[in-house]
């Protein structure tokens, strides 16, 4: 049976160091670093963390209806098996080198450098504000993620996204194995230097988006106000239902597009015959 800790207030460094098998409710952790460092099998309900490094090297943690305040920065590092539901995450750099992460109905108000080098991540109904969210992480499944912030998922691997919105410059750079369904992406330079990305029923608006990609698949996608697309892309299989402002120097593959304002082949090293471009409607 778990130990009960209710309506408490803790201060000082490592206030509950190595705590285990405990239910902590209606409790505040005030000034003092690493209050639950090395903890195990902890359930947190209506808890507020006000200071740095609250959950380092922890394992088997469940958090409900709680607050990670602004100064709880760098809060969850090297932790394995953590679930957070219905909570406000206000501090930057919250997750680093953690694993088996489940987040449901949470809001990151300052997600700067958050979720770096983590693995086995499940995000559902998550709001993110901040740059460099999800860098170098892997095995990520997303449903209803809304991001406002640049460089999202830079260098990440094995990502599956559903019903999400990204307002992000340089989103999905340097990635491997990305599949995005029923989502909207708005921002410059989408997905450069990425290998194997599939977009299904997506709406994209991007200045010089989708360049330097090896293995680009697009199914029933809109490409709005997008210019200089597909530069130095290889192994393209794209089906675009809208007009594209311009396509520039694709290396190989197949592009089906409603119409294109400007088709540019100005690199003499590119063999135009290696890319089949099928235009449904000619632009006058």
C-alpha positions in Angstrom: 0.0 0.0 0.0 1.3 3.4 -1.0 2.4 6.0 1.6 0.1 9.0 1.6 1.5 12.6 1.6 -1.3 15.2 1.6 -1.4 19.0 2.0 2.3 19.4 2.6 4.8 22.0 1.8 8.5 21.1 1.2 11.6 23.3 0.9 15.3 22.6 0.7 17.4 20.5 -1.6 16.4 16.9 -2.1 13.4 17.2 0.3 12.0 13.8 -0.7 15.1 12.2 -2.1 14.6 8.5 -3.1 11.0 8.6 -2.1 9.2 5.5 -3.3 5.7 4.0 -3.4 3.9 7.2 -2.5 0.8 9.1 -3.4 1.4 12.9 -3.1 -1.7 15.1 -3.2 -2.4 18.8 -2.8 1.3 19.5 -2.1 3.7 22.2 -3.1 7.5 21.8 -3.5 8.9 25.3 -2.9 12.5 26.6 -3.3 15.0 23.8 -3.2 16.6 21.7 -6.0 15.8 18.1 -6.8 12.9 17.4 -4.5 12.1 14.0 -6.0 15.4 12.9 -7.4 15.8 9.1 -7.7 12.2 8.6 -6.8 10.3 5.4 -7.7 6.6 4.5 -8.1 5.1 8.0 -7.3 1.6 9.3 -8.0 1.2 13.1 -8.0 -2.2 14.8 -7.9 -2.7 18.6 -7.6 1.0 19.1 -7.0 3.0 22.3 -7.7 6.7 22.3 -8.4 8.3 25.8 -8.0 12.0 25.0 -8.2 14.6 23.4 -10.4 15.2 19.7 -11.3 12.1 18.2 -9.6 12.2 14.7 -11.2 15.7 13.6 -12.2 16.6 9.9 -12.5 13.0 9.0 -11.4 11.1 5.9 -12.5 7.4 5.1 -12.8 5.8 8.5 -12.2 2.2 9.5 -12.8 1.2 13.2 -12.6 -2.4 14.5 -12.7 -3.7 18.1 -12.6 -0.4 19.6 -11.6 1.8 22.6 -12.3 5.5 22.8 -13.2 6.0 26.5 -12.5 8.5 28.8 -14.4 11.5 28.0 -12.1 11.0 24.2 -12.3 13.3 24.4 -15.4 15.2 21.4 -16.6 12.7 19.4 -14.6 12.5 15.9 -15.9 15.9 14.5 -17.0 17.1 10.9 -17.2 13.6 9.7 -16.1 11.9 6.5 -17.3 8.2 5.8 -17.6 6.4 9.0 -16.8 2.8 10.0 -17.6 1.5 13.6 -17.2 -2.2 14.4 -17.7 -4.2 17.7 -17.5 -1.3 19.8 -16.4 0.4 23.2 -17.0 4.0 22.9 -17.9 5.4 26.4 -17.7 9.2 25.9 -17.5 11.7 25.5 -20.3 14.0 22.4 -20.9 11.6 20.2 -19.1 12.5 16.8 -20.7 16.0 15.6 -21.6 17.3 12.1 -22.2 14.1 10.6 -20.7 12.1 7.6 -22.0 8.6 6.1 -22.1 6.9 9.5 -21.9 3.1 9.9 -22.1 1.6 13.4 -22.2 -2.1 14.0 -22.5 -3.9 17.4 -22.4 -0.9 19.4 -21.3 0.2 23.0 -22.2 3.9 23.9 -22.6 3.9 27.7 -22.2 7.7 27.9 -22.6 8.9 24.8 -24.4 12.3 26.1 -25.3 14.8 23.2 -25.7 12.2 20.8 -24.4 11.9 17.0 -25.1 15.5 16.7 -26.3 17.2 13.3 -26.9 14.2 11.4 -25.5 12.6 8.2 -26.8 9.3 6.3 -26.9 7.0 9.4 -26.6 3.2 9.6 -26.9 1.7 13.0 -27.2 -2.1 13.6 -27.2 -3.9 17.0 -27.0 -0.7 18.9 -26.4 -0.1 22.7 -26.8 3.4 23.9 -27.4 4.9 27.4 -27.4 8.7 27.5 -27.9 11.7 26.8 -30.2 13.5 23.5 -30.6 10.8 21.2 -29.3 11.6 17.5 -29.7 15.2 17.8 -31.0 17.0 14.5 -31.6 14.2 12.4 -30.0 12.9 9.1 -31.5 9.9 6.8 -31.6 7.3 9.6 -31.3 3.5 9.2 -31.8 1.4 12.4 -31.9 -2.3 13.1 -32.0 -3.6 16.7 -31.9 -0.3 18.5 -31.2 -0.3 22.3 -31.8 3.1 23.9 -32.0 4.0 27.6 -32.3 7.8 27.7 -32.4 10.6 27.2 -34.8 12.8 24.1 -35.4 10.3 21.6 -34.1 11.6 17.9 -34.1 15.0 18.8 -35.6 17.0 15.6 -36.0 14.2 13.3 -34.7 13.5 9.8 -36.0 10.5 7.5 -36.3 7.7 10.1 -36.0 3.9 9.5 -36.6 1.7 12.6 -36.5 -2.1 12.9 -36.7 -4.5 15.9 -36.7 -1.9 18.5 -35.8 -0.9 22.0 -36.6 2.7 23.4 -36.8 3.5 27.1 -37.2 7.2 26.6 -37.4 10.2 27.7 -39.4 12.5 24.8 -40.3 10.1 22.1 -39.0 11.2 18.5 -39.4 14.8 19.2 -40.5 17.4 16.4 -40.5 14.7 13.8 -39.6 14.3 10.1 -40.6 11.1 8.2 -41.1 8.3 10.7 -40.6 4.6 10.2 -41.5 2.1 13.1 -41.1 -1.6 12.6 -41.5 -4.4 15.2 -41.7 -2.3 18.1 -40.5 -1.4 21.7 -41.3 2.2 23.0 -41.5 3.0 26.7 -42.0 6.6 28.0 -42.0 9.7 28.5 -44.1 12.1 25.8 -45.3 10.1 22.7 -44.3 11.8 19.4 -43.9 15.2 20.1 -45.4 17.8 17.3 -45.2 15.2 14.7 -44.2 15.1 11.1 -45.3 11.7 9.3 -45.8 8.9 11.7 -45.1 5.3 11.0 -46.0 2.5 13.6 -45.9 -1.1 12.4 -46.3 -4.1 14.8 -46.5 -2.0 17.7 -45.4 -2.1 21.4 -46.1 1.3 23.1 -46.4 2.4 26.7 -46.7 6.1 27.1 -47.0 8.7 29.4 -48.6 11.3 27.1 -50.2 9.7 24.1 -48.5 10.4 20.4 -49.1 14.0 20.6 -50.4 17.0 18.3 -50.0 14.8 15.3 -49.2 15.5 11.7 -50.1 12.3 9.8 -50.2 9.4 12.3 -50.3 5.8 10.9 -50.6 2.7 13.2 -50.7 -0.8 11.9 -51.0 -3.7 14.3 -51.6 -1.9 17.3 -50.2 -2.4 21.1 -50.7 0.7 23.2 -51.2 -0.3 26.8 -50.8 1.8 29.9 -51.4 4.8 27.7 -51.7 7.8 28.5 -54.0 11.0 26.9 -55.1 9.7 23.5 -53.8 11.5 20.2 -54.2 15.0 21.6 -54.9 17.5 18.7 -54.9 14.9 16.2 -53.8 15.2 12.6 -54.9 12.8 9.7 -55.0 9.7 11.9 -55.0 6.2 10.5 -55.2 4.0 13.6 -54.9 0.3 14.2 -55.5 -0.7 17.8 -55.0 -4.2 19.0 -55.5 -3.5 22.8 -55.7 -1.4 25.2 -57.6 2.3 25.5 -56.7 4.0 28.8 -57.2 7.3 27.2 -58.4 9.2 23.9 -58.5 12.9 24.0 -58.8 15.5 21.4 -59.8 14.0 18.2 -58.4 16.5 15.3 -58.9 14.2 12.3 -59.4 10.7 10.9 -59.0 7.1 11.8 -60.0 5.2 14.9 -59.2 1.5 15.2 -60.0 0.2 18.8 -59.5 -2.9 20.7 -60.3 -0.9 23.6 -61.8 2.5 25.2 -61.4 3.3 28.9 -62.1 7.0 28.4 -62.7 9.0 25.3 -63.4 12.7 25.9 -63.0 15.5 23.7 -64.3 18.6 25.8 -64.2 21.2 23.4 -62.8 23.0 21.7 -65.8 23.9 18.8 -63.6 20.2 17.9 -63.1 18.8 15.4 -65.7 15.2 16.6 -66.2 14.2 13.3 -67.6 14.6 11.6 -64.2 11.6 13.6 -62.8 8.2 13.1 -64.3 6.0 16.2 -63.8 2.3 15.8 -64.6 0.3 19.0 -64.6 -3.5 18.7 -64.7 -4.2 22.4 -65.6 -1.9 24.6 -67.7 -1.2 28.1 -66.5 -1.8 30.8 -69.1 
